Amino acid sequence: MDVREKVCRGEKRKYYRFRFAKFYGGIATADCTGCNLKCFFCWSWRPRDLLIGRFYSPREVFERLVRIAEKNRVNKVRISGNEPTLCEKHLLEVLELFQGTNLLFILETNGILLDKRYVRELSRFDNLHVRVSLKGTNEEEFRALTGSSGFKKQLDALKNLLDQGVSFHPAVMVSFSSKQNFERLLEKLREMDPYLVKSLEVEEVVLYPHVREKIREHLGERGP
Ligand code: SF4
């Protein structure tokens, strides 16, 4: 069964937590439940696999995020946790509610679903910034990290965002990549557009105890 059938219900979406976080200089955060990938190093594998949480309407998410942002005097909000793009109707309605506010909405995504049509929808929002997290530096690494194929879809998402003029930047998880593969990725991104290299954020796995445990399970003796 597609995970969307479990975490999207009409315009509602399942979330497992709302919080303030220190990233981006301070940001109100809604952690959604459910992902279309299975990265073995995932820091939020519990909600991803157990699908914990409850359903919230777009307005409930909006109101909670605004409250957290006001309380902490920050002007940024985001949906994080698992994969925000899974429930498109819900996400677009949340973005509609933030349109016209003075809050910047950061969408953290693996980009797999961001085809031309979806990105065209996102391009309507001018207070939106998308962060696409590449899983590894090529198709082979992507498969080793996530257990499925899809690296090309991630690169296509970057191209679609560029073409539609959406504010975004790529990030790449390099903890399990060789230096040579990383260099090759930089070359590929440069060929696509120099902006992709200039704005690239390099990510390393944060070894929280529950993440360390998952990595050990996957890599055995080679784990941390
Ligand atoms: S894409 Fe993100 S949320 Fe999904 S499994 Fe990978 S690390 Fe976890």
Residues whose N, C-alpha, C, O or C-beta is under 5 A from the ligand:
A	BS01	SF4	C35 L37 K38 C39 C42 G81 N82 E83 N110
